[in-house]
Amino acid sequence: MQVIIIGAGRGARLMPATEDAPKCFAEVADRRILDWTSAALGENGLDKICFIGGYRIEKVRAHYPHFEFRHNDRWPDNNILASLFYAEDRMDGPFICCYSDILFNANVVRSLMASDADIALGVDTAWMDRYEHRSEHPTGDAEKVCVENGCVTQIHRDLHDGHAHGEFIGVAKFSAAGAARLKAAYHDCRKRHSGKPFREAPVFEKAYFIHLLQEMLENGVSMAHVDTPGGYIEIDTQQDLDYARENWVSNHLQN
């Protein structure tokens, strides 16, 4: 199965760790975030990795020569969704995509691969535990998910915390049919909204991945949720990095 890692942005909120390197080079327990990602994928036999880079892509190329690369040379002017589609040529079959600034364990990947859904989203059901002292990245920034009967019904930052089943962790699995639906939805929205506002984004090019997922949900596309009670940490700020350095190894071993 193909893997696509989205890692073009700089991550200014993680300064000074990103002063001369991308976010995925920040270290937790003497390993880069990207090393933890590679390990979680590798434990599931996934080594066909396409990395979408932008800021300091040359560093990733130098340290991970076994990756395939796509260069988002417009990374300052676009966002996660547009960045993902720099690897559209790797979406002809089933694939897993993930953000590059997250820690997740092998069980998350294993569960997603085991899902028979055409589209399955990884969801952390213990998400509120991490937000207790996360003042620099409040719950209003969380990509929250509502579910019903095994299916995702909403994915949105503005969902009420108490109504959310969990937080989308930034890891998703698509079958070949699911990938075809994703590509069709992207190109339809791009045709209608390019250079114009799209959902909460000021222009389509600045849209997040979840904006397209929500659009697809509203158009009747089914998505399953694969739950993990932890086993995941997002690293967006220095506060997050400090938290990960204090908690990830024990968290990882327990999950």
C-alpha positions as CSV (number, residue, x, y, z in Angstrom):
1,M,0.0,0.0,0.0
2,Q,1.2,3.5,-0.9
3,V,1.9,6.0,1.9
4,I,1.8,9.8,1.4
5,I,3.2,12.0,4.1
6,I,2.2,15.7,3.9
7,G,5.1,17.8,5.2
8,A,5.6,21.0,3.1
9,G,4.9,23.7,5.7
10,R,7.4,25.4,7.9
11,G,5.6,25.3,11.3
12,A,6.4,28.7,12.5
13,R,4.7,28.0,15.9
14,L,7.4,25.4,16.6
15,M,10.3,27.9,16.4
16,P,13.2,27.6,17.2
17,A,13.0,23.9,16.3
18,T,12.0,24.8,12.7
19,E,14.5,27.6,12.2
20,D,16.6,25.5,9.9
21,A,14.6,22.3,9.5
22,P,11.0,21.1,8.8
23,K,8.7,20.3,11.7
24,C,9.1,16.5,11.2
25,F,12.8,16.9,12.2
26,A,11.9,17.9,15.8
27,E,13.2,15.2,18.1
28,V,11.4,13.2,20.7
29,A,13.3,10.6,22.7
30,D,16.4,11.1,20.4
31,R,14.4,10.3,17.3
32,R,12.9,12.7,14.7
33,I,9.1,12.8,14.4
34,L,9.6,11.4,10.9
35,D,11.6,8.5,12.4
36,W,8.7,7.6,14.6
37,T,6.4,7.8,11.6
38,S,8.6,5.6,9.5
39,A,8.8,3.0,12.4
40,A,5.0,2.9,12.8
41,L,4.6,2.4,9.1
42,G,7.4,-0.1,8.8
43,E,6.0,-2.3,11.5
44,N,3.0,-2.8,9.2
45,G,5.2,-3.6,6.2
46,L,4.6,-0.1,4.6
47,D,7.8,1.2,3.1
48,K,6.5,2.7,-0.2
49,I,6.6,6.3,1.1
50,C,6.1,9.5,-0.9
51,F,7.0,12.6,1.1
52,I,5.5,15.9,0.0
53,G,8.0,18.5,1.0
54,G,8.5,22.3,0.7
55,Y,10.3,24.1,3.4
56,R,13.8,22.7,3.7
57,I,12.9,19.7,1.5
58,E,16.6,19.2,0.8
59,K,17.2,18.1,4.4
60,V,14.5,15.4,4.1
61,R,16.0,14.2,0.8
62,A,19.4,13.9,2.3
63,H,18.4,11.9,5.4
64,Y,15.7,9.8,3.8
65,P,17.0,8.8,0.3
66,H,14.7,5.8,0.2
67,F,11.6,8.0,0.1
68,E,10.0,9.2,-3.1
69,F,9.5,13.0,-3.1
70,R,7.1,15.5,-4.5
71,H,8.1,19.2,-4.2
72,N,5.4,21.7,-3.2
73,D,7.3,24.7,-4.3
74,R,4.3,27.0,-3.5
75,W,4.0,25.9,0.1
76,P,4.0,29.5,1.5
77,D,0.8,30.2,-0.6
78,N,-1.2,27.0,-0.2
79,N,-2.2,24.6,2.6
80,I,-2.5,20.9,3.5
81,L,-5.2,20.0,0.9
82,A,-3.4,21.5,-2.1
83,S,-0.1,20.0,-0.8
84,L,-1.6,16.5,-0.6
85,F,-2.5,16.6,-4.3
86,Y,1.1,17.1,-5.4
87,A,1.1,13.3,-5.0
88,E,-2.1,12.7,-6.9
89,D,-0.2,10.4,-9.2
90,R,0.3,8.1,-6.2
91,M,-3.5,7.8,-5.6
92,D,-4.4,5.4,-8.4
93,G,-4.6,2.6,-5.9
94,P,-5.1,2.2,-2.1
95,F,-3.1,4.6,0.1
96,I,-2.6,5.9,3.6
97,C,-1.9,9.6,4.1
98,C,-0.8,11.3,7.2
99,Y,0.4,14.7,8.5
100,S,4.1,14.9,9.2
101,D,3.9,16.7,12.5
102,I,2.3,13.9,14.5
103,L,3.3,10.9,16.6
104,F,1.3,7.8,16.2
105,N,1.9,4.2,17.0
106,A,1.8,1.1,14.8
107,N,-1.5,-0.1,16.2
108,V,-3.2,3.0,14.6
109,V,-1.9,2.0,11.2
110,R,-2.7,-1.7,11.7
111,S,-6.3,-0.8,12.6
112,L,-6.8,1.5,9.6
113,M,-5.4,-1.2,7.2
114,A,-7.8,-3.7,8.7
115,S,-10.8,-1.6,8.0
116,D,-12.9,-2.7,5.0
117,A,-14.3,0.8,4.5
118,D,-13.3,2.7,1.3
119,I,-12.4,5.7,3.5
120,A,-11.4,5.4,7.1
121,L,-10.2,8.1,9.4
122,G,-8.1,7.6,12.5
123,V,-9.8,9.2,15.5
124,D,-8.4,9.7,19.0
125,T,-11.1,9.1,21.5
126,A,-8.9,10.2,24.5
127,W,-8.1,13.5,22.8
128,M,-9.2,15.7,25.7
129,D,-6.5,14.3,28.0
130,R,-3.8,16.1,25.9
131,Y,-5.7,19.4,25.9
132,E,-5.9,19.8,29.7
133,H,-2.7,22.0,29.7
134,R,-2.5,22.8,26.0
135,S,-3.0,26.5,26.2
136,E,-1.1,27.4,22.9
137,H,-3.3,25.1,20.9
138,P,-6.9,25.1,22.4
139,T,-9.7,22.7,21.6
140,G,-11.0,25.2,19.1
141,D,-8.1,24.2,16.9
142,A,-8.8,20.5,17.1
143,E,-10.2,18.7,14.0
144,K,-13.1,17.2,15.9
145,V,-15.3,14.4,14.7
146,C,-18.9,13.4,15.3
147,V,-20.0,9.8,14.5
148,E,-23.1,7.7,14.3
149,N,-23.5,3.9,13.6
150,G,-19.8,3.5,12.8
151,C,-19.7,6.4,10.3
152,V,-18.3,9.9,10.5
153,T,-21.1,12.5,10.3
154,Q,-19.1,15.7,10.8
155,I,-15.5,16.8,10.9
156,H,-15.0,20.4,11.9
157,R,-13.0,22.6,14.3
158,D,-16.1,24.4,15.5
159,L,-17.9,21.4,16.8
160,H,-18.7,21.6,20.5
161,D,-16.2,19.7,22.6
162,G,-18.9,17.8,24.4
163,H,-20.5,16.6,21.1
164,A,-17.3,15.3,19.6
165,H,-16.5,11.6,19.5
166,G,-12.9,12.4,19.2
167,E,-10.2,14.2,17.2
168,F,-9.1,13.3,13.7
169,I,-5.4,12.4,14.1
170,G,-4.4,13.3,10.5
171,V,-4.0,9.7,9.4
172,A,-6.5,8.3,6.9
173,K,-6.8,5.2,4.7
174,F,-8.3,5.1,1.2
175,S,-9.1,2.1,-0.9
176,A,-8.8,2.5,-4.7
177,A,-12.5,3.4,-4.8
178,G,-12.1,5.8,-1.9
179,A,-9.1,7.4,-3.6
180,A,-11.2,7.9,-6.8
181,R,-13.9,9.6,-4.8
182,L,-11.4,11.8,-3.1
183,K,-9.8,12.9,-6.4
184,A,-13.2,13.5,-8.0
185,A,-14.3,15.7,-5.1
186,Y,-11.0,17.6,-5.1
187,H,-11.2,18.5,-8.8
188,D,-14.9,19.3,-8.7
189,C,-14.3,21.8,-5.8
190,R,-11.1,23.1,-7.4
191,K,-13.0,23.8,-10.6
192,R,-15.7,25.7,-8.8
193,H,-13.7,27.4,-6.1
194,S,-10.2,28.1,-7.3
195,G,-9.1,31.5,-6.2
196,K,-12.4,31.9,-4.3
197,P,-13.5,31.2,-0.7
198,F,-14.0,27.5,0.1
199,R,-15.8,26.7,3.3
200,E,-13.8,28.4,6.1
201,A,-10.7,29.0,3.9
202,P,-10.3,32.4,2.4
203,V,-9.5,30.8,-1.0
204,F,-9.6,27.2,-2.1
205,E,-5.8,27.0,-2.2
206,K,-5.6,27.7,1.5
207,A,-8.1,24.9,2.4
208,Y,-7.3,22.2,5.0
209,F,-7.8,18.5,4.3
210,I,-10.8,18.4,6.6
211,H,-12.6,21.0,4.5
212,L,-12.7,18.6,1.6
213,L,-13.6,15.7,3.9
214,Q,-16.6,17.6,5.3
215,E,-17.7,18.6,1.8
216,M,-17.6,15.0,0.8
217,L,-19.6,14.0,3.9
218,E,-22.3,16.5,3.0
219,N,-22.4,15.1,-0.5
220,G,-23.2,11.6,0.8
221,V,-19.7,10.0,0.8
222,S,-19.4,7.4,3.6
223,M,-16.4,7.5,5.9
224,A,-15.7,5.1,8.8
225,H,-13.9,6.0,12.0
226,V,-11.1,3.8,13.4
227,D,-10.7,4.7,17.0
228,T,-7.6,4.9,19.2
229,P,-7.7,5.9,22.8
230,G,-4.4,7.8,22.7
231,G,-1.3,6.5,20.9
232,Y,-1.1,9.8,19.2
233,I,0.3,13.3,19.8
234,E,0.2,16.3,17.5
235,I,3.2,18.6,17.7
236,D,2.3,22.1,16.7
237,T,3.9,24.3,19.3
238,Q,6.9,24.2,21.6
239,Q,4.5,23.4,24.4
240,D,3.4,20.3,22.4
241,L,7.0,19.3,21.8
242,D,7.7,19.5,25.6
243,Y,4.6,17.4,26.3
244,A,5.7,14.8,23.8
245,R,9.2,14.6,25.2
246,E,7.7,14.0,28.6
247,N,4.9,11.6,27.6
248,W,5.4,9.9,24.3
249,V,7.7,6.9,25.2
250,S,5.5,5.7,28.0
251,N,2.4,6.4,25.9
252,H,3.8,4.5,23.0
253,L,4.7,1.5,25.0
254,Q,1.3,1.3,26.6
255,N,-0.5,1.4,23.3
